[in-house]
Amino acid sequence: MISASEVKNEISIIRADLHNPKHASDIVKIVDMFARDPMGQDEALHEDVRVDMIEEMKKIPTTMTFIAHLGDKALGIVTCFIGFSTFTATKVLKIHDVAVHPDARGMGIGTKMLAKVEEEAAGMGCSKITLEVRTDNPARNLYEREGYEYGTPKWWFMTKELN
């Protein structure tokens, strides 16, 4: 069992190296765990996705993933992509996935990962960080507490699936 004091004192957040087999394995495991969650897709990733994920991520040069570790155990990830704002002519960091192991939720890992993302984004000269979140996702509390806002007017995220 993971203790809150361990997370507070011993957690490390690193930028993943997609060429590092341990980092790659940790990312796939955490994303698969998140996919099985009701806030994900409520089912495991397809085998071909688990096999192809890291190689496909490597093809996107703006991919950045951060991993939260307690010792050798990966407890969370944040995957981001660098975009561009035509309104500010600056980089924007888009958070795509935030996932924390169920046994470690509510212990501050999400907060620490978001702080690392913010530090990296500021260092790259990004004008903002964006993310999307389901209306029923309890992680909204974390995002709101960390200063993420819905904006005025309210923005809606839309999807068109391409098969």
C-alpha positions, 0 to 999 in steps of 0.5 A, a space after each residue: 500500500 502507498 502512503 501519503 507521506 511517501 508520496 509527499 516526501 519521495 515522489 519524483 516527476 521526470 520527463 520521460 524518454 520514449 527511447 527508454 524501455 522502462 519509461 515506455 513500459 510505465 507509460 503504456 501500463 498507466 495509460 492502460 490502467 486509465 483506459 480501464 477506468 470509468 473516466 477513461 473508456 471503461 475497458 482495456 486498451 486494444 493489444 495493437 494500441 499497447 504495442 504501437 503506442 510508444 512508436 507512434 508517440 515518437 513520430 509526433 515531435 511535440 510529444 512530452 510525457 512526464 512520469 511520477 515515480 515512487 522508487 521504481 513504481 510509476 504512479 502517474 503520467 501526464 502526456 502533453 503536446 506542444 501547439 501554437 496560438 495564432 492569437 499570441 504567436 506563441 507556443 501552447 502546451 496541450 495536456 492530453 492525458 492525466 492519469 494517476 494510479 487508483 491506489 495513489 489518488 488524492 495524495 497530491 501526485 496530480 498536483 505535483 505533475 501539473 506543477 512540473 508541466 507548468 514549469 516546463 511550459 513556462 521554460 519553453 515560453 508557452 503562453 498557456 496550458 490547455 486541457 479537456 476534462 469530462 464534466 463528471 470527472 472528479 479530477 475537475 476539482 484538481 484542475 480548478 484548484 490549480 487555476 484552470 478555468 473554463 473561460 468566458 465564453 465557455 468553450 466546448 470540446 468537440 470530436 469527429 471520429 475518423 475510422 
